[in-house]
Amino acid sequence: MPVLAKVVGDEARGKFWKKLAGRINQEINRRLWAQKKGVYLDSLYEYIP
């Protein structure tokens, strides 16, 4: 989206989308990265059969 916004000349909207993408990236890493295992988790909850 930031690239498309820039192409059509909407710099403000491009900055918005770029900032939002950065925040989403940070939250995915914060919530789903398992440092001890060195992998991303596919769930925030443990599987309980």
C-alpha positions as CSV (number, residue, x, y, z in Angstrom):
1,M,0.0,0.0,0.0
2,P,2.8,2.5,0.7
3,V,4.1,2.1,-2.8
4,L,0.7,2.5,-4.4
5,A,0.0,5.6,-2.4
6,K,3.3,7.1,-3.5
7,V,2.6,6.2,-7.2
8,V,-0.6,8.1,-7.1
9,G,1.0,11.0,-5.2
10,D,-0.5,10.6,-1.8
11,E,2.6,10.8,0.4
12,A,0.7,11.2,3.6
13,R,-1.3,8.0,3.1
14,G,1.9,6.2,2.1
15,K,3.5,7.2,5.3
16,F,0.5,6.0,7.2
17,W,0.6,2.6,5.6
18,K,4.3,2.3,6.1
19,K,4.0,3.1,9.8
20,L,1.1,0.7,10.2
21,A,3.1,-2.1,8.6
22,G,5.9,-1.4,11.0
23,R,3.6,-1.6,14.0
24,I,2.1,-4.9,12.8
25,N,5.6,-6.3,12.2
26,Q,6.6,-5.4,15.7
27,E,3.5,-7.0,17.3
28,I,3.9,-10.2,15.3
29,N,7.5,-10.5,16.5
30,R,6.6,-9.6,20.1
31,R,3.7,-12.0,20.3
32,L,4.7,-14.9,18.2
33,W,8.5,-15.2,18.2
34,A,9.7,-17.9,20.6
35,Q,13.3,-16.9,21.3
36,K,14.2,-20.1,23.1
37,K,13.0,-22.3,20.2
38,G,14.2,-19.9,17.5
39,V,10.9,-20.1,15.6
40,Y,7.6,-18.3,15.2
41,L,4.7,-19.8,17.0
42,D,1.5,-20.5,15.1
43,S,-0.7,-19.9,18.1
44,L,-0.6,-17.9,21.3
45,Y,-2.2,-20.8,23.2
46,E,-1.0,-24.3,23.9
47,Y,-2.8,-27.2,22.3
48,I,-5.2,-28.9,24.7
49,P,-6.9,-32.0,23.2
